Amino acid sequence: MFRCLSVRLQKQLSRKYGNKEYPKWVITIPPKQVEALGWNEGEFLESEVNSLELVIRREDIQKAQKRKEAADKAWKTRKQKVTK
């Protein structure tokens, strides 16, 4: 098990619409922990709060496949509208 005493939560501006700002939160995870989990850059993760703890895990394979299929379908639909 890897323990790290300095994982950092950062607030960043996600977007601004009119006078309203929408933040996003970023957690910095040490590279050794990412490697130990077998995670890769760009990979989708799932999170849940359980007893005041944040649990992060790799996205379920079936859910990832459905999301990919939906994105592919949306991209094809968009390309068809642009070429018309």
C-alpha positions as CSV (number, residue, x, y, z in Angstrom):
1,M,0.0,0.0,0.0
2,F,1.2,3.5,-0.9
3,R,0.7,6.3,1.6
4,C,1.2,9.9,0.7
5,L,0.8,12.8,3.1
6,S,0.7,15.5,0.5
7,V,-2.2,15.0,-1.9
8,R,-3.4,18.4,-2.9
9,L,-6.9,19.7,-3.8
10,Q,-6.9,22.6,-6.2
11,K,-9.7,24.8,-7.5
12,Q,-9.5,25.9,-11.1
13,L,-11.8,27.9,-13.3
14,S,-13.6,25.5,-15.6
15,R,-15.5,28.2,-17.6
16,K,-17.1,31.6,-17.3
17,Y,-20.6,32.4,-18.6
18,G,-21.6,36.0,-18.3
19,N,-20.7,37.1,-14.7
20,K,-20.9,33.6,-13.4
21,E,-17.7,31.5,-12.9
22,Y,-17.9,27.7,-12.7
23,P,-15.0,26.0,-10.9
24,K,-13.7,22.5,-11.2
25,W,-11.7,20.7,-8.5
26,V,-8.4,18.8,-9.3
27,I,-6.6,16.3,-7.1
28,T,-2.9,15.7,-7.6
29,I,-2.1,12.0,-7.3
30,P,1.6,11.0,-7.0
31,P,2.9,9.2,-10.1
32,K,3.9,6.1,-8.1
33,Q,0.3,5.6,-7.0
34,V,-1.0,6.1,-10.5
35,E,1.5,3.5,-11.7
36,A,0.6,1.1,-8.9
37,L,-3.1,1.3,-9.9
38,G,-2.3,0.8,-13.6
39,W,-4.1,4.0,-14.6
40,N,-3.2,5.8,-17.8
41,E,-3.5,9.4,-18.8
42,G,-6.9,10.3,-20.3
43,E,-8.5,7.3,-18.7
44,F,-12.0,7.8,-17.3
45,L,-12.5,7.2,-13.6
46,E,-15.5,7.0,-11.4
47,S,-15.9,8.5,-7.9
48,E,-18.2,8.3,-5.0
49,V,-18.4,9.6,-1.5
50,N,-18.6,6.8,1.1
51,S,-18.6,7.7,4.9
52,L,-17.0,11.1,4.2
53,E,-14.2,9.5,2.1
54,L,-13.8,9.9,-1.6
55,V,-13.4,6.6,-3.4
56,I,-11.9,6.8,-7.0
57,R,-11.8,3.8,-9.3
58,R,-11.3,3.0,-13.0
59,E,-14.6,3.3,-14.9
60,D,-16.5,0.1,-15.5
61,I,-15.6,-1.4,-18.9
62,Q,-19.3,-1.7,-20.0
63,K,-20.0,1.9,-19.0
64,A,-16.9,3.0,-20.9
65,Q,-17.9,1.1,-24.0
66,K,-21.4,2.7,-23.9
67,R,-20.0,6.1,-23.5
68,K,-17.6,5.5,-26.4
69,E,-20.4,4.3,-28.7
70,A,-22.5,7.4,-27.8
71,A,-19.6,9.7,-28.5
72,D,-18.9,8.0,-31.8
73,K,-22.5,8.3,-32.8
74,A,-22.7,11.9,-31.9
75,W,-19.5,12.6,-33.8
76,K,-20.9,10.9,-37.0
77,T,-24.1,12.8,-36.7
78,R,-22.2,16.1,-36.3
79,K,-20.0,15.3,-39.4
80,Q,-23.1,14.6,-41.4
81,K,-24.7,17.9,-40.5
82,V,-21.6,19.8,-41.3
83,T,-21.2,18.2,-44.8
84,K,-24.9,18.9,-45.8
